[in-house]
Amino acid sequence: MDSIYKKIFKRIRSSSSPPNSRNTSSSSTMNPNTEHHDHINTTLQFTFPPTPAASDRGDMSPPSGRSSGTSSAFNVSRKCSISGALDIAEDLSVHKELFPLPPPSVMPKLREDVDEDTPDAHVPRDERLIPLTGAHPFNCEAPLSDLFNSGFLTPPELFYVRNHGAVPKVEDEAIMDWEVTVEGLVSNPLTLSFRDICSAANFPQYTLPITLVCAGNRRKEQNVVRKSQGFSWGPAGLSTSLFTGPMLSDIINLARPDRRRAKYVWFEGADKLPHGSYGTSVKLSWVMDPAKGIMLAYKMNGEMLRPDHGKPIRVVVPGMIGGRSVKWLKKIVVSDTPSTNWYHYYDNRVIPNPITPEFSKTEDGDKFWRDERFAIYDLNVNSAVAYPAHDEVVEVKPKMEELAAEEEESYTVRGYAYGGGGRRITRVEVSLDQGASWRLANIEYPEDAYRHLNVPEDTHLFGGKLDMTWRDSCFCWCFWNIKIAHSELIAPSTSNIVVRAMDESLALQPKEMYWSVLGMMNNPWFRVIIHKETREDGSVKLKFQHPAPAEIKKLGWMEQVKKEGGNIMDGNWGQKKAGVLDLVGGETTQEVKPAIVMTSPDVNRVIEFEELKDHAPKGKGSWFVVEGEVYDGTPFLNEHPGGAPSITAVGGLDCTEEFQAIHSETAKLMMKKYHIGTLSPQAKAALVAEANADTTEVSAAPRPIFLNAKSWLPSRLLTKTAISHDTILLRFGLEHAQQRLGLPIGQHILIKTTPKGGKVTIRAYTPISQQTPGEVTLLVKVYRDEGVEGKRGGVMSQALDALAVGETIQVKGPTGKFTYLPTNTSYFSSTHNITTASSLETPPPTPTTIQDNMELMNVTFAPSGSKPRRVTKFLMICAGTGITPIYQVLQAAFTEGNDSAVKCFVAYGNRAEDDMLCKDEIERIVDGRRTRVVHALSNPKGDVGEVRAREVRRGRVGLELVQEGVEWLNAGEGERGASGKREEGDMMVLVCGPEGLERAVRGWVEERRGEWGVRGVEDVCFF
């Protein structure tokens, strides 16, 4: 291949017509008006130049900065692959004064340390690129400053990358034989080789400047508000290049489309993805419109397309989102409908704002994905600030004397803007007072230089005609700038710099964002916040902060404001308004809600330390302290949703932190009823001293059981594994390798953590680990902020998601109202030990015969008075991560063996197979005789028969499925008692899922409790 690389930019002469006309003299087959189109003129001997090595690129020094209208000094005579009239080596220096030329470019090295173990190990990539999705698949953008400094044209190594999967590996030797088919509603189907497509004797070749923009550009701002289904693009998801190749309309004309029926043109690439190759479509009328400039490209900036950008050939659709410009093109289909490709339906759409991510995955929500009205084609108006850069610092010296306005020092704010559909950006406006007033910025249109009258009409560049003089469509970004005096920047009224753009159709960037499920087409005003620090000498330090830089380690102002409690969905930044962050002063002015009064005005009793302790558990009741006030929880023991242990565990203790973190406003309003007095100052001091003594006490010997119902204990995060986009597996360590958690089956642990910038948060979780000594594992579904008022995400789940390996949480327990007592003693001593008999107040007796086993009490449940009872049938209903407590009981019951009388039926609901948790573990303990699990999928991706599980149904968990479970549990036992009714109390219903599921189950139980053999709520446990 070295010899090929040394022959780069070899000039190719055509012995026929010039490149802007068809060769009709050598073959009539290229005339679209003739009756037969059997073959393409392939007589031309064509050697396509691969990407040049750095040593062959000439002496090109990096630019010192972005110049106005041109990318860089480019004094090099470059030979280029030219088919047509030019028969001399192309001297690019003759164009230097006419229009922008490509900046210096180098071939990056292979990133062996990053890509070696991925399918992209063959792809060279620049180290400056910011990876947005990890190592693979590779998606990236350049740092905004590097992109902007490169100028109007982007070096290929800094061009943004959007890959859905592995990059097809195309050897240079195979390029000339690469084939693209044209089929569908055409009378002359074509199979074109790369050689055919590149031949000027077959198709006129063109070179056009085009900016490609990912539809996700600036998506990170939306993800800060509420996580969308897309990854976080910063403001550099765009790039510009000179693309070379034939117009797609010429190729479609040759295939002769059915003009009556054909409406769309489909494109399909060679990449192999989970849902087939990437594909999409555009309208046929757009393809056939010369002004649209839709082309097939095999060069960018005069080079061979690099692997990440579609080598050897791609579609380029100017003015539209980058997702329509399919890379590694293999197939073109003319059709009467839009593409049916999976990626055309489920990517590149702006789903209506009211549609939530959850609803979009349902059967009813799927219609929005397939509605062509919500597909994105043309780009919208957008702009961004490049300078001042994020974290840039400017020192403003104190004025020694008054200066005239023209003499005062200033800062030039600079940035980019672009429109869509070929529409020109006609104005860019900048505001220093949050949009109360605006000033016009200067705009540069480097694209216009290519269409200037000074450019000869038959100018060719990189083997294609620079066909720009007649085109008035704008398909490239433009640059804007405005000078702002230092005195204005340091003025107290100036807290940020805001920019917006408008195109020739008067489409204007909006003030507020339009959030959607995919987070695409984000284009609200771009805001740069100014932080000011006045020095002792009177100088002012200005530090600028962008909204959401792509770099993970760089904190944007949106993330900062969100952590401080600001409403980032509101467009009134900096304006004094209740509930909105005051960016001028840097302080929040949140509305303060009146505190809930939990004390009774009729209670004046003073309680001493000894009396409080006398009413601790096993004493005269269960008193506890919140904010120095004493409450009697004894009357509420059996009514507490978490069971009596939730109250007895804090008896005689100050549980202020825990109570405030867990309980709702409704619960707090109930507290007046249980208020009995106020601690004396001496009692408060004694309680604090006792708590401090507990935390400093060190056990002389390692404790065999970790959990302590009265004390918070630290546990360190050992590993964190992502199970899906919203589910993580967290493994925490205990105090030593032999220690067991000590959690009764069916009980939970309390976890306490303090999110950065937030309040202490406490939540209950059920571990899924089988009690491996020395550790505990949690399965956590992360509910991220949606950015919509009243729809905040889960505080605890997001805090756990933010934990880094090595950080600690606080753990306490056990807690809960339900306990399952296994009847086999081997379960307590095995490595699967979830509890120990000694941890229960009344351990279950050891069975000696099967008959004993049949009669043993195996459940305690708070609504039943916490007295042990016998349950032989469990109807388990759950959804999502609600499987965790259900699985804990199911696994314990299964371990009892075939002689056990206990049967379990599980109805487990999810959206799709990817949401099914603990699937493999469940399948291992399902025998169909004593344990049975039916999965209900409301929105499966394919045929439910393909799901790897024993029983799968399409739809939601409903009464029909639950009734089937009841009948299975009762099958074969006949009638009991003289009345013919089944014995009541031998069945329990265990439920863990969303509120809607709980409400439904309550209704079913009330309606059919006699038929099912349950007595009511005392036989239903909602975890």
Backbone hydrogen bonds, N-H to C=O, Kabsch-Sander energy under -0.5 kcal/mol:
donor,donor_aa,acceptor,acceptor_aa,energy
5,Y,1,M,-2.3
6,K,2,D,-1.9
7,K,3,S,-0.6
7,K,4,I,-1.1
8,I,5,Y,-1.1
10,K,7,K,-0.9
12,I,82,I,-0.7
13,R,11,R,-0.5
14,S,84,G,-0.7
15,S,13,R,-0.5
21,S,18,P,-1.6
23,N,201,A,-1.1
24,T,22,R,-1.3
27,S,23,N,-0.6
30,M,27,S,-0.8
31,N,28,S,-1.8
34,T,31,N,-1.8
42,T,40,I,-0.8
46,F,44,L,-0.8
48,F,46,F,-0.6
56,D,53,A,-1.6
57,R,54,A,-1.5
60,M,58,G,-1.1
61,S,59,D,-0.5
67,S,65,G,-0.5
67,S,70,T,-0.7
69,G,67,S,-0.7
76,V,74,F,-1.8
78,R,76,V,-0.8
78,R,90,E,-0.9
82,I,80,C,-0.9
84,G,82,I,-0.6
91,D,89,A,-0.5
92,L,76,V,-0.6
92,L,90,E,-1.0
94,V,91,D,-1.5
95,H,92,L,-1.7
96,K,92,L,-0.6
96,K,93,S,-0.6
98,L,95,H,-2.0
99,F,95,H,-1.9
111,R,123,V,-0.6
112,E,110,L,-1.6
114,V,111,R,-1.3
115,D,111,R,-3.6
116,E,111,R,-0.5
116,E,112,E,-1.0
118,T,115,D,-2.2
121,A,118,T,-1.2
123,V,120,D,-2.1
125,R,109,K,-1.7
129,L,126,D,-1.2
130,I,141,E,-3.1
132,L,139,N,-3.1
133,T,134,G,-0.6
133,T,139,N,-0.7
139,N,137,P,-0.6
140,C,161,V,-1.9
141,E,130,I,-1.1
142,A,236,A,-0.6
147,L,143,P,-2.5
148,F,144,L,-2.5
149,N,145,S,-2.7
150,S,146,D,-1.2
151,G,148,F,-1.3
154,T,240,T,-3.2
158,L,155,P,-2.1
159,F,155,P,-0.7
159,F,156,P,-0.9
161,V,140,C,-1.9
163,N,138,F,-0.6
170,V,168,P,-0.7
171,E,169,K,-0.6
174,A,171,E,-1.3
175,I,171,E,-0.5
175,I,172,D,-1.1
177,D,174,A,-0.7
178,W,175,I,-1.9
180,V,192,L,-3.0
181,T,330,K,-2.2
182,V,190,L,-2.8
183,E,332,I,-2.6
185,L,334,V,-2.9
186,V,184,G,-2.3
187,S,255,A,-0.6
187,S,256,R,-2.5
188,N,255,A,-2.2
190,L,182,V,-2.1
192,L,180,V,-3.0
194,F,178,W,-1.8
195,R,176,M,-1.4
197,I,193,S,-2.2
198,C,194,F,-2.0
199,S,195,R,-0.7
199,S,196,D,-0.7
202,N,199,S,-1.1
203,F,199,S,-2.6
206,Y,245,G,-2.5
207,T,465,K,-2.3
208,L,243,F,-2.3
210,I,241,S,-2.5
211,T,475,F,-2.6
212,L,210,I,-0.5
212,L,239,S,-2.7
213,V,320,M,-0.5
214,C,237,G,-2.8
217,N,214,C,-2.1
218,R,234,G,-2.9
219,R,216,G,-2.4
220,K,233,W,-2.9
221,E,218,R,-1.0
222,Q,218,R,-0.6
222,Q,219,R,-0.8
223,N,219,R,-2.2
224,V,220,K,-1.8
225,V,221,E,-1.4
226,R,222,Q,-2.9
227,K,785,D,-1.1
229,Q,517,V,-2.8
233,W,231,F,-1.2
237,G,234,G,-0.5
238,L,236,A,-0.8
239,S,212,L,-2.2
241,S,210,I,-2.1
243,F,208,L,-2.6
243,F,241,S,-0.8
244,T,299,K,-1.5
245,G,206,Y,-2.3
247,M,204,P,-0.5
248,L,294,I,-2.2
249,S,294,I,-0.6
250,D,247,M,-0.7
251,I,247,M,-1.0
252,I,248,L,-2.6
253,N,249,S,-2.5
254,L,250,D,-1.5
255,A,251,I,-1.4
256,R,252,I,-0.8
256,R,253,N,-1.0
258,D,185,L,-2.6
259,R,257,P,-0.9
262,A,258,D,-2.6
263,K,335,S,-2.9
264,Y,335,S,-2.9
265,V,282,V,-3.0
266,W,333,V,-3.8
267,F,280,T,-2.9
268,E,331,K,-1.9
269,G,278,Y,-2.5
270,A,328,W,-0.9
273,L,271,D,-0.6
275,H,276,G,-0.5
276,G,273,L,-1.9
280,T,267,F,-1.7
282,V,265,V,-1.9
284,L,263,K,-3.0
285,S,263,K,-0.5
287,V,283,K,-1.6
288,M,284,L,-2.3
289,D,285,S,-0.5
289,D,286,W,-0.9
292,K,289,D,-1.6
293,G,289,D,-0.6
293,G,290,P,-0.8
295,M,316,V,-2.2
296,L,246,P,-2.4
297,A,295,M,-0.5
297,A,314,R,-2.6
298,Y,244,T,-2.4
299,K,244,T,-1.1
300,M,303,E,-2.0
301,N,242,L,-2.7
302,G,242,L,-0.6
303,E,300,M,-1.7
305,L,298,Y,-1.6
309,H,306,R,-2.1
310,G,307,P,-1.5
311,K,306,R,-1.4
313,I,310,G,-1.0
314,R,297,A,-2.2
315,V,326,V,-2.9
316,V,295,M,-2.8
320,M,317,V,-1.2
321,I,377,Y,-2.2
322,G,213,V,-3.2
324,R,321,I,-1.9
325,S,322,G,-1.7
326,V,324,R,-1.3
328,W,310,G,-0.6
329,L,313,I,-2.0
330,K,268,E,-2.7
331,K,268,E,-1.9
332,I,181,T,-2.5
333,V,266,W,-1.7
334,V,183,E,-2.7
335,S,264,Y,-2.8
335,S,333,V,-0.5
344,H,341,N,-0.7
345,Y,341,N,-1.6
346,Y,342,W,-2.6
347,D,343,Y,-0.6
350,V,374,F,-2.2
351,I,349,R,-0.7
355,I,352,P,-1.9
356,T,354,P,-0.6
360,S,356,T,-2.4
361,K,357,P,-0.7
361,K,358,E,-0.9
362,T,359,F,-1.9
365,G,359,F,-0.5
366,D,362,T,-1.4
367,K,364,D,-0.7
368,F,365,G,-1.4
369,W,365,G,-0.6
369,W,366,D,-0.7
370,R,366,D,-1.3
371,D,368,F,-0.6
372,E,370,R,-0.7
374,F,371,D,-1.9
375,A,372,E,-1.3
376,I,348,N,-2.1
379,L,319,G,-2.1
382,N,418,Y,-2.2
384,A,416,Y,-2.0
386,A,384,A,-0.5
386,A,414,R,-2.3
387,Y,414,R,-2.2
391,D,544,F,-2.9
392,E,389,A,-2.0
394,V,542,L,-2.6
396,V,394,V,-0.6
396,V,540,V,-2.9
397,K,395,E,-0.7
407,E,404,A,-1.4
408,E,404,A,-1.1
408,E,405,A,-0.5
411,Y,484,I,-2.9
413,V,411,Y,-0.8
413,V,482,I,-2.8
414,R,387,Y,-2.6
415,G,480,W,-1.9
416,Y,384,A,-1.4
417,A,478,C,-1.8
418,Y,382,N,-2.2
421,G,319,G,-2.2
423,R,420,G,-1.7
426,T,424,R,-0.6
426,T,502,M,-2.1
427,R,502,M,-1.6
429,E,500,R,-2.8
430,V,439,R,-2.7
431,S,498,V,-2.6
436,A,433,D,-1.3
439,R,430,V,-2.0
441,A,428,V,-2.9
442,N,481,N,-2.8
444,E,479,F,-3.7
448,D,445,Y,-1.7
449,A,446,P,-1.3
450,Y,447,E,-1.3
451,R,448,D,-0.9
452,H,449,A,-0.8
455,V,452,H,-1.8
459,T,456,P,-1.6
461,L,464,G,-3.0
464,G,461,L,-1.4
465,K,205,Q,-2.7
466,L,459,T,-3.0
467,D,465,K,-2.1
468,M,466,L,-2.0
471,R,468,M,-0.8
474,C,422,G,-2.5
475,F,473,S,-0.7
478,C,417,A,-2.7
479,F,444,E,-2.1
480,W,415,G,-2.0
481,N,442,N,-1.9
482,I,413,V,-1.9
484,I,411,Y,-2.7
486,H,409,E,-2.3
488,E,485,A,-0.8
489,L,485,A,-1.7
490,I,486,H,-2.0
491,A,488,E,-0.6
494,T,491,A,-1.9
495,S,432,L,-0.5
495,S,493,S,-0.8
497,I,528,V,-2.7
498,V,431,S,-2.5
499,V,526,F,-2.0
500,R,429,E,-2.1
502,M,427,R,-2.3
503,D,507,A,-1.9
504,E,424,R,-1.8
506,L,503,D,-2.2
509,Q,501,A,-2.1
515,W,513,M,-0.7
519,G,516,S,-1.0
521,M,215,A,-3.2
525,W,510,P,-1.6
526,F,499,V,-2.0
527,R,525,W,-0.6
528,V,497,I,-2.6
529,I,527,R,-0.5
529,I,545,Q,-2.6
530,I,495,S,-2.8
531,H,529,I,-0.5
531,H,543,K,-3.1
533,E,541,K,-1.8
535,R,533,E,-0.5
535,R,539,S,-3.3
538,G,535,R,-1.5
540,V,396,V,-2.6
541,K,533,E,-3.1
542,L,394,V,-3.0
542,L,540,V,-0.6
543,K,531,H,-2.5
544,F,392,E,-2.2
545,Q,529,I,-2.4
554,K,551,E,-1.1
555,L,553,K,-0.6
556,G,554,K,-0.6
557,W,546,H,-2.1
558,M,547,P,-1.5
559,E,547,P,-0.6
560,Q,556,G,-1.9
561,V,557,W,-2.8
562,K,558,M,-2.3
563,K,559,E,-2.1
564,E,560,Q,-1.4
565,G,562,K,-1.4
566,G,561,V,-2.7
568,I,566,G,-1.0
570,D,567,N,-1.5
574,G,581,L,-1.1
575,Q,572,N,-1.8
577,K,575,Q,-0.9
579,G,589,T,-2.5
580,V,577,K,-2.1
582,D,587,E,-1.9
583,L,581,L,-1.1
586,G,582,D,-1.6
587,E,582,D,-1.1
589,T,580,V,-0.6
593,K,591,E,-0.7
598,M,596,I,-0.6
603,V,600,S,-1.5
604,N,602,D,-0.6
607,I,678,T,-2.7
612,L,608,E,-2.0
613,K,609,F,-2.3
614,D,610,E,-1.6
615,H,611,E,-0.7
615,H,612,L,-1.2
616,A,613,K,-1.4
619,G,616,A,-1.8
619,G,621,G,-0.6
620,K,614,D,-1.8
621,G,616,A,-0.6
623,W,615,H,-2.4
624,F,631,Y,-2.4
625,V,653,L,-2.5
626,V,629,E,-2.5
629,E,626,V,-2.1
630,V,677,G,-3.1
631,Y,624,F,-2.8
632,D,674,Y,-2.4
633,G,622,S,-2.7
633,G,631,Y,-0.7
636,F,633,G,-1.3
637,L,634,T,-1.4
639,E,636,F,-0.5
640,H,636,F,-1.7
643,G,640,H,-2.2
646,S,643,G,-1.5
647,I,644,A,-1.8
648,T,644,A,-2.6
649,A,645,P,-1.9
650,V,647,I,-1.4
651,G,648,T,-1.1
652,G,623,W,-4.1
653,L,650,V,-2.2
655,C,625,V,-2.5
655,C,653,L,-0.8
659,F,655,C,-3.1
660,Q,656,T,-2.7
661,A,657,E,-1.6
662,I,658,E,-1.6
663,H,659,F,-2.4
668,K,664,S,-2.0
669,L,665,E,-2.1
670,M,666,T,-0.9
670,M,667,A,-0.6
671,M,668,K,-1.2
672,K,669,L,-0.6
673,K,670,M,-1.3
674,Y,671,M,-1.4
675,H,671,M,-0.7
675,H,672,K,-0.9
676,I,630,V,-2.5
677,G,630,V,-1.2
678,T,605,R,-2.5
679,L,628,G,-2.5
680,S,607,I,-2.0
684,K,680,S,-2.4
685,A,681,P,-2.1
686,A,682,Q,-2.3
687,L,683,A,-2.2
688,V,684,K,-2.1
689,A,685,A,-2.4
690,E,686,A,-2.1
691,A,687,L,-2.1
692,N,688,V,-2.4
693,A,689,A,-2.0
694,D,690,E,-2.0
695,T,691,A,-1.6
696,T,692,N,-1.1
697,E,693,A,-1.1
706,F,740,R,-2.8
707,L,741,L,-2.2
711,S,708,N,-0.6
713,L,811,V,-2.8
715,S,809,I,-2.3
716,R,733,G,-0.6
717,L,807,E,-3.0
718,L,731,R,-3.4
719,T,731,R,-1.4
721,T,729,L,-2.5
723,I,721,T,-0.6
723,I,727,T,-2.6
724,S,727,T,-1.8
727,T,724,S,-0.7
728,I,780,V,-2.8
729,L,721,T,-3.1
730,L,728,I,-0.5
730,L,778,L,-2.7
731,R,719,T,-2.3
732,F,730,L,-0.6
732,F,776,V,-3.1
733,G,716,R,-2.7
734,L,774,G,-2.4
739,Q,736,H,-1.2
740,R,704,P,-2.7
743,L,834,I,-1.3
745,I,820,Y,-0.6
747,Q,744,P,-2.0
748,H,815,T,-3.4
749,I,765,Y,-2.8
750,L,812,K,-3.4
751,I,763,R,-3.0
752,K,810,Q,-2.8
753,T,761,T,-2.4
758,G,755,P,-2.8
761,T,753,T,-3.1
763,R,751,I,-2.0
765,Y,749,I,-2.6
768,I,777,T,-2.1
769,S,777,T,-1.1
774,G,739,Q,-3.7
775,E,772,T,-1.7
776,V,732,F,-2.3
778,L,730,L,-3.0
780,V,728,I,-2.8
780,V,778,L,-0.6
782,V,726,D,-3.3
782,V,780,V,-0.6
783,Y,781,K,-0.6
784,R,782,V,-0.9
786,E,791,K,-1.3
791,K,788,V,-2.6
794,G,783,Y,-2.4
795,V,793,G,-0.5
798,Q,794,G,-2.0
799,A,795,V,-1.7
800,L,796,M,-2.7
801,D,797,S,-2.0
802,A,798,Q,-1.4
803,L,800,L,-1.0
806,G,717,L,-2.1
807,E,804,A,-2.5
809,I,715,S,-2.3
810,Q,752,K,-2.4
811,V,713,L,-3.1
812,K,750,L,-2.0
813,G,708,N,-1.1
815,T,748,H,-2.0
816,G,642,G,-0.7
819,T,860,T,-2.4
820,Y,745,I,-2.6
821,L,858,N,-3.1
825,T,823,T,-0.6
827,Y,824,N,-1.3
828,F,824,N,-0.5
828,F,825,T,-0.7
829,S,825,T,-1.1
830,S,826,S,-1.3
833,N,830,S,-1.5
839,S,836,T,-1.8
840,L,837,A,-1.4
853,N,849,T,-2.2
854,M,850,I,-1.9
855,E,851,Q,-1.2
855,E,852,D,-0.7
856,L,852,D,-1.0
856,L,853,N,-0.6
858,N,869,R,-2.1
859,V,869,R,-1.8
860,T,819,T,-2.0
862,A,817,K,-2.3
864,S,861,F,-1.8
865,G,862,A,-2.4
866,S,861,F,-1.9
867,K,864,S,-0.6
869,R,859,V,-2.4
871,V,869,R,-0.5
872,T,986,D,-1.9
873,K,986,D,-1.8
874,F,903,K,-2.5
875,L,873,K,-0.5
875,L,988,M,-2.8
876,M,874,F,-0.7
876,M,905,F,-3.4
877,I,990,L,-2.9
878,C,907,A,-2.5
879,A,992,C,-1.5
880,G,909,G,-1.8
882,G,879,A,-2.3
883,I,880,G,-1.2
884,T,881,T,-1.8
886,I,882,G,-0.8
887,Y,883,I,-3.4
888,Q,884,T,-1.6
889,V,885,P,-1.7
890,L,886,I,-2.7
891,Q,887,Y,-3.0
892,A,888,Q,-1.5
893,A,889,V,-2.5
894,F,890,L,-2.3
895,T,891,Q,-1.7
896,E,892,A,-0.5
896,E,893,A,-1.0
897,G,894,F,-1.6
900,S,897,G,-1.4
903,K,872,T,-2.9
904,C,930,R,-3.0
905,F,874,F,-2.6
906,V,932,R,-2.7
907,A,876,M,-2.8
908,Y,906,V,-0.6
908,Y,934,V,-2.5
909,G,878,C,-2.5
909,G,907,A,-0.6
910,N,936,A,-2.5
915,D,912,A,-1.6
916,M,913,E,-1.6
922,I,918,C,-2.6
923,E,919,K,-2.4
924,R,920,D,-1.4
925,I,921,E,-0.6
925,I,922,I,-1.3
926,V,923,E,-0.8
927,D,925,I,-0.7
927,D,931,T,-0.6
928,G,931,T,-2.6
932,R,904,C,-2.1
934,V,906,V,-3.0
935,H,951,E,-2.4
936,A,908,Y,-2.8
937,L,935,H,-0.5
937,L,953,R,-2.7
938,S,910,N,-2.3
938,S,936,A,-0.6
939,N,911,R,-3.0
946,E,943,D,-2.1
947,V,944,V,-1.4
949,A,947,V,-1.9
953,R,935,H,-3.3
955,G,937,L,-3.1
958,G,956,R,-0.7
962,V,958,G,-2.2
963,Q,959,L,-3.1
964,E,960,E,-1.8
965,G,961,L,-1.8
966,V,962,V,-2.1
967,E,963,Q,-2.4
968,W,964,E,-1.9
969,L,965,G,-2.3
970,N,966,V,-2.1
971,A,967,E,-0.8
971,A,968,W,-0.5
973,E,970,N,-1.4
980,G,977,G,-1.2
985,G,1013,G,-1.2
986,D,983,E,-0.9
987,M,1013,G,-0.6
988,M,873,K,-2.3
989,V,1019,D,-2.8
990,L,875,L,-2.2
990,L,988,M,-0.6
991,V,1021,C,-3.0
992,C,877,I,-2.0
998,E,994,P,-2.0
999,R,995,E,-2.7
1000,A,996,G,-2.0
1001,V,997,L,-2.4
1002,R,998,E,-2.3
1003,G,999,R,-1.9
1004,W,1000,A,-2.3
1005,V,1001,V,-2.7
1006,E,1002,R,-2.2
1007,E,1003,G,-2.0
1008,R,1004,W,-2.4
1009,R,1005,V,-1.2
1012,W,1008,R,-2.6
1013,G,1009,R,-1.7
1014,V,1009,R,-2.3
1019,D,1016,G,-2.2
1020,V,1017,V,-1.6
1021,C,989,V,-3.0
1022,F,1020,V,-0.6
1023,F,991,V,-2.6
1023,F,1021,C,-0.7
